[in-house]
Amino acid sequence: MIEKFRYTAEIWQRSTGEGETARMERRQLERERDRALGEKRVMERERERVRVELQRCQARANQLQERLEEVERREHEKVVVQEQAIAAEQRGPSWEVMEDELEETEEELGCGGWAKVKVAKLKVAAKCLHGQLIYDYHRQLFRREMDVAARVSHPNLLRFLGARLEGGMAILTEFMPTSLRALVNRRPRQRLPLEHVLSIAIDVARALNYLHNMSPDPIIHRDLSSANVLLQPSPDGGWLAKVSDYGTANFQSQLQTVNPGSPVYTAPESHDPALQTPKMDIYSFGVLLVEMYTCDFPAPERRAELMESIDHPRLLNLIRQCLNVDRDRRPTAAQLVDLLHAMQ
């Protein structure tokens, strides 16, 4: 009996000791668990701090990248303008008068040691303004616009010669024998040679790049169309293109009661003066490319159909970029020059 009691007591003591050990082990595990949870919370806070810092650094990097791209874009546009000036010198000075533009008369004004001075007639184009549209305010604006036109000089811009203010206001420019619209109308749906399309397009893009980089403020054409791209045969059998009406953009917009420019070529944002930027001209340029390549009038309701017929993938992609509703995603005129050159 005593032995049985001792055995029971030993079992109880052993179980009590094992229970205490288990409790101690549990407390130890709980402490380790709490420590691990604490370390986890610290790590999570550190990870969140690193994530926020990474986002801040990424945002800063994006800002610096945008600034770098803007600087590179401006530098690139300056280089393009310089290259255009060099090309202009190689093609001939802007002051050169063609032989068929000047008619000499027999009337002499004097004679010197090395030359005679004669009366001559220079063939020019005179754009006569409708008198009923001219008021004092318009006259002042017209004078300012002519001052701007007198400062502009580029081989792909129609040369401004002067203006008449009295006896019927008129703008005098160099004479160009035809226009892109007339050329397209003579070839309904008969495509121009691709080299002619690209050559004319490059000339127009160069003109826009010059205008858009004018200082102190860019000049927005606002009315670019095939009627305002004038042509002159070039010695290589192609065409020299010059953009006209660039000097009267603001004046014409004051005379109009609707959006500036032809609705066919007008950018979607043109209705809001606050949104009018040089990218408006890029949109018009895209429409012009459609018209040039298809030799068909690019009415808005038919434009998608005409674009489907363009079988030049790179040119079609460029047109789509120009016609992007988001103006910020349209290329600059300088980029147009490079992209078109790459297609030649």
C-alpha positions as CSV (number, residue, x, y, z in Angstrom):
1,M,0.0,0.0,0.0
2,I,2.8,2.3,1.0
3,E,4.7,1.4,-2.2
4,K,1.7,2.2,-4.3
5,F,1.4,5.6,-2.6
6,R,5.0,6.3,-3.3
7,Y,4.6,5.4,-6.9
8,T,1.6,7.7,-7.3
9,A,3.5,10.5,-5.6
10,E,6.5,10.1,-7.9
11,I,4.2,10.2,-10.9
12,W,2.5,13.4,-9.7
13,Q,5.8,15.1,-9.0
14,R,7.1,14.1,-12.4
15,S,4.0,15.3,-14.2
16,T,4.0,18.6,-12.1
17,G,7.6,19.2,-13.2
18,E,6.9,18.4,-16.8
19,G,3.9,20.8,-16.7
20,E,6.1,23.6,-15.3
21,T,8.7,22.9,-18.0
22,A,6.0,23.1,-20.6
23,R,4.8,26.4,-19.2
24,M,8.3,27.8,-19.2
25,E,8.8,26.6,-22.8
26,R,5.5,28.2,-23.8
27,R,6.4,31.5,-22.2
28,Q,9.8,31.4,-24.0
29,L,8.1,30.7,-27.3
30,E,5.6,33.5,-26.7
31,R,8.5,35.9,-25.9
32,E,10.3,34.8,-29.1
33,R,7.0,35.2,-31.0
34,D,6.5,38.7,-29.7
35,R,10.1,39.6,-30.5
36,A,9.7,38.3,-34.0
37,L,6.5,40.3,-34.5
38,G,8.2,43.4,-33.2
39,E,11.1,42.9,-35.7
40,K,8.5,42.3,-38.4
41,R,6.8,45.6,-37.6
42,V,10.1,47.4,-37.6
43,M,11.0,45.8,-41.0
44,E,7.6,46.8,-42.4
45,R,8.1,50.4,-41.3
46,E,11.5,50.4,-42.8
47,R,10.2,48.9,-46.0
48,E,7.5,51.5,-46.2
49,R,10.1,54.3,-45.6
50,V,12.3,52.8,-48.4
51,R,9.3,52.6,-50.7
52,V,8.3,56.2,-50.1
53,E,12.0,57.3,-50.6
54,L,12.2,55.2,-53.8
55,Q,9.0,56.9,-55.1
56,R,10.4,60.3,-54.3
57,C,13.7,59.5,-56.0
58,Q,11.8,58.1,-59.1
59,A,9.7,61.2,-59.3
60,R,12.9,63.4,-59.1
61,A,14.5,61.2,-61.8
62,N,11.5,61.6,-64.0
63,Q,11.6,65.4,-63.6
64,L,15.3,65.5,-64.5
65,Q,14.7,63.2,-67.5
66,E,11.9,65.5,-68.7
67,R,14.2,68.6,-68.3
68,L,17.0,66.8,-70.1
69,E,14.7,65.8,-73.0
70,E,13.4,69.4,-73.2
71,V,17.0,70.7,-73.4
72,E,17.9,68.1,-76.0
73,R,14.8,69.0,-78.0
74,R,15.6,72.7,-78.0
75,E,19.2,72.0,-79.0
76,H,18.1,69.7,-81.7
77,E,15.7,72.3,-83.1
78,K,18.5,74.9,-83.1
79,V,20.7,72.4,-85.0
80,V,18.0,71.8,-87.6
81,V,17.5,75.6,-88.1
82,Q,21.3,76.0,-88.6
83,E,21.3,73.1,-91.1
84,Q,18.4,74.7,-92.9
85,A,20.4,78.0,-93.1
86,I,23.4,76.1,-94.6
87,A,21.1,74.3,-97.1
88,A,19.6,77.6,-98.0
89,E,23.0,79.0,-98.8
90,Q,23.8,76.0,-101.0
91,R,20.5,76.3,-102.9
92,G,21.0,80.0,-103.5
93,P,20.4,83.3,-101.7
94,S,16.9,84.3,-100.7
95,W,17.4,87.6,-102.4
96,E,18.1,86.1,-105.8
97,V,15.6,87.2,-108.5
98,M,14.9,84.8,-111.4
99,E,15.5,85.9,-114.9
100,D,11.9,85.5,-115.9
101,E,10.7,87.7,-113.0
102,L,12.5,90.8,-114.1
103,E,11.6,92.8,-117.2
104,E,14.0,95.5,-118.3
105,T,12.7,98.5,-120.2
106,E,14.6,100.8,-122.6
107,E,14.1,103.8,-120.3
108,E,17.5,104.8,-118.9
109,L,17.9,106.7,-115.6
110,G,21.6,107.2,-115.8
111,C,24.9,105.6,-116.8
112,G,28.0,105.0,-114.7
113,G,31.4,103.8,-115.2
114,W,30.5,100.1,-115.0
115,A,26.7,100.0,-115.4
116,K,23.5,101.5,-116.8
117,V,20.6,102.3,-114.6
118,K,17.3,101.3,-116.3
119,V,13.6,101.2,-115.3
120,A,12.6,97.6,-114.7
121,K,9.5,95.7,-113.9
122,L,9.5,93.0,-111.3
123,K,6.8,90.3,-111.4
124,V,5.2,90.1,-108.0
125,A,2.1,88.8,-106.4
126,A,-0.3,91.3,-104.9
127,K,-2.8,90.1,-102.3
128,C,-5.5,92.8,-102.2
129,L,-7.5,93.0,-99.1
130,H,-11.3,93.5,-99.1
131,G,-11.8,97.2,-98.3
132,Q,-15.0,96.6,-96.3
133,L,-13.1,94.6,-93.8
134,I,-10.6,97.3,-93.0
135,Y,-11.1,99.5,-89.9
136,D,-8.6,101.6,-87.9
137,Y,-8.0,98.7,-85.5
138,H,-7.4,96.4,-88.4
139,R,-4.9,98.9,-90.0
140,Q,-2.9,99.0,-86.8
141,L,-2.9,95.2,-86.5
142,F,-2.0,95.0,-90.2
143,R,1.0,97.3,-89.7
144,R,2.3,95.1,-86.8
145,E,1.8,91.9,-88.9
146,M,3.8,93.5,-91.8
147,D,6.6,94.4,-89.4
148,V,6.7,90.7,-88.4
149,A,6.7,89.5,-92.0
150,A,9.5,91.9,-92.8
151,R,11.7,90.2,-90.2
152,V,11.1,86.7,-91.6
153,S,13.5,85.2,-94.1
154,H,13.7,81.6,-95.0
155,P,14.0,79.8,-98.4
156,N,10.8,77.9,-97.8
157,L,8.7,80.9,-96.8
158,L,7.2,83.1,-99.5
159,R,9.4,86.2,-99.7
160,F,7.7,89.3,-98.4
161,L,8.5,92.4,-100.5
162,G,6.2,95.1,-99.0
163,A,2.7,96.3,-98.5
164,R,0.5,99.1,-99.7
165,L,-1.5,100.9,-97.1
166,E,-3.3,103.5,-99.1
167,G,-5.6,103.2,-102.1
168,G,-6.6,99.7,-101.3
169,M,-4.4,97.6,-98.9
170,A,-2.3,95.0,-100.5
171,I,0.5,92.6,-99.6
172,L,3.3,92.2,-102.1
173,T,5.3,89.0,-102.3
174,E,7.5,87.2,-104.7
175,F,5.6,85.4,-107.6
176,M,5.2,81.6,-107.5
177,P,3.6,80.0,-110.6
178,T,1.4,77.4,-108.9
179,S,0.2,75.9,-105.6
180,L,0.1,72.4,-104.1
181,R,-3.7,72.5,-104.3
182,A,-3.6,73.3,-108.1
183,L,-1.1,70.5,-108.6
184,V,-3.3,68.0,-106.7
185,N,-6.4,69.1,-108.5
186,R,-4.7,68.5,-111.9
187,R,-4.0,64.9,-110.8
188,P,-7.3,63.7,-109.2
189,R,-6.4,60.4,-107.4
190,Q,-3.3,60.0,-109.5
191,R,-0.5,59.9,-107.0
192,L,2.5,62.2,-107.1
193,P,5.9,60.5,-107.2
194,L,6.9,59.7,-103.6
195,E,10.1,61.7,-103.9
196,H,8.0,64.8,-104.8
197,V,5.7,64.2,-101.8
198,L,8.6,63.9,-99.4
199,S,10.5,66.8,-100.9
200,I,7.5,69.2,-100.7
201,A,6.7,67.9,-97.2
202,I,10.3,68.5,-96.0
203,D,10.2,72.1,-97.4
204,V,6.9,72.8,-95.5
205,A,8.3,71.2,-92.3
206,R,11.4,73.4,-92.5
207,A,9.3,76.5,-92.9
208,L,7.2,75.5,-89.9
209,N,10.3,74.8,-87.8
210,Y,11.6,78.3,-88.6
211,L,8.4,80.0,-87.6
212,H,7.9,77.9,-84.5
213,N,11.4,78.9,-83.3
214,M,11.1,82.6,-83.9
215,S,12.3,84.8,-81.1
216,P,11.0,86.1,-78.8
217,D,7.7,84.4,-79.6
218,P,6.9,81.6,-82.0
219,I,4.8,82.3,-85.1
220,I,1.8,80.0,-85.4
221,H,0.6,79.8,-89.0
222,R,-3.0,78.8,-88.1
223,D,-4.1,78.4,-91.7
224,L,-1.7,75.9,-93.3
225,S,-3.4,74.2,-96.3
226,S,-2.5,73.1,-99.8
227,A,-3.7,76.5,-101.1
228,N,-1.0,78.1,-98.9
229,V,1.8,75.9,-100.1
230,L,3.1,77.5,-103.3
231,L,5.3,75.7,-105.8
232,Q,8.0,76.5,-108.3
233,P,9.7,73.9,-110.6
234,S,13.2,73.0,-109.4
235,P,16.1,72.1,-111.7
236,D,15.9,68.4,-110.8
237,G,12.4,68.1,-112.1
238,G,10.8,68.3,-108.8
239,W,9.3,71.2,-106.8
240,L,10.5,73.9,-104.5
241,A,7.8,74.6,-101.9
242,K,7.2,77.8,-100.1
243,V,4.6,78.5,-97.4
244,S,2.6,81.7,-97.8
245,D,0.3,83.7,-95.5
246,Y,2.5,83.2,-92.5
247,G,2.7,86.9,-91.8
248,T,-1.0,87.6,-91.5
249,A,-2.0,84.8,-89.2
250,N,-3.2,87.1,-86.3
251,F,-4.6,89.6,-88.8
252,Q,-6.7,87.0,-90.5
253,S,-7.9,85.5,-87.3
254,Q,-9.2,89.0,-86.2
255,L,-11.3,89.2,-89.5
256,Q,-12.8,85.7,-89.0
257,T,-15.8,85.0,-86.8
258,V,-15.1,81.3,-86.6
259,N,-12.1,79.2,-85.8
260,P,-8.9,80.2,-87.6
261,G,-8.1,78.3,-90.7
262,S,-10.0,76.0,-93.0
263,P,-12.1,73.5,-91.0
264,V,-10.6,70.7,-93.1
265,Y,-7.1,71.3,-91.7
266,T,-8.0,72.8,-88.3
267,A,-6.8,71.1,-85.1
268,P,-9.5,70.1,-82.5
269,E,-8.2,72.6,-79.9
270,S,-8.3,75.6,-82.3
271,H,-11.6,76.8,-80.9
272,D,-10.0,77.8,-77.6
273,P,-7.4,80.6,-77.8
274,A,-5.8,79.4,-74.6
275,L,-4.9,76.0,-76.2
276,Q,-3.5,77.4,-79.5
277,T,0.2,76.4,-79.8
278,P,2.5,75.6,-82.7
279,K,1.2,72.0,-82.4
280,M,-1.9,73.3,-84.3
281,D,0.2,73.6,-87.4
282,I,1.5,70.0,-86.9
283,Y,-2.1,68.8,-87.1
284,S,-2.7,70.7,-90.3
285,F,0.5,69.3,-91.7
286,G,-0.8,65.8,-91.1
287,V,-3.9,66.6,-93.1
288,L,-1.7,68.0,-95.8
289,L,0.3,64.8,-96.0
290,V,-3.0,62.8,-96.5
291,E,-3.9,65.2,-99.3
292,M,-0.5,65.1,-101.0
293,Y,-0.1,61.3,-100.9
294,T,-3.7,60.5,-102.1
295,C,-4.2,63.5,-104.4
296,D,-7.7,63.7,-103.0
297,F,-9.4,66.4,-100.9
298,P,-9.1,65.3,-97.2
299,A,-12.6,66.1,-96.0
300,P,-13.0,65.0,-92.4
301,E,-15.8,62.5,-93.2
302,R,-13.5,60.8,-95.8
303,R,-10.1,61.1,-94.1
304,A,-10.2,57.7,-92.5
305,E,-11.0,56.1,-95.9
306,L,-8.2,58.0,-97.5
307,M,-5.7,57.0,-94.8
308,E,-6.6,53.3,-95.4
309,S,-5.4,53.7,-99.0
310,I,-1.9,54.9,-97.9
311,D,0.4,52.0,-98.5
312,H,3.5,53.6,-97.0
313,P,3.6,52.3,-93.4
314,R,6.2,54.9,-92.1
315,L,4.4,57.8,-93.7
316,L,1.1,56.6,-92.4
317,N,2.5,56.3,-88.9
318,L,3.8,59.8,-89.1
319,I,0.4,61.1,-90.3
320,R,-1.3,59.4,-87.3
321,Q,1.2,61.1,-84.9
322,C,0.4,64.5,-86.4
323,L,-3.3,63.9,-86.2
324,N,-3.2,62.8,-82.5
325,V,-6.0,64.5,-80.5
326,D,-3.5,65.0,-77.7
327,R,-1.4,67.9,-79.0
328,D,1.5,67.0,-76.6
329,R,1.9,63.7,-78.4
330,R,2.3,65.3,-81.9
331,P,5.9,65.7,-83.1
332,T,7.6,69.0,-83.4
333,A,8.5,70.5,-86.8
334,A,12.1,69.7,-86.2
335,Q,11.3,66.0,-85.7
336,L,9.2,66.1,-88.8
337,V,12.2,67.2,-90.9
338,D,14.3,64.3,-89.5
339,L,11.6,61.7,-89.9
340,L,10.8,62.7,-93.5
341,H,14.5,62.8,-94.4
342,A,14.8,59.2,-93.1
343,M,12.1,58.2,-95.6
344,Q,13.9,59.5,-98.6
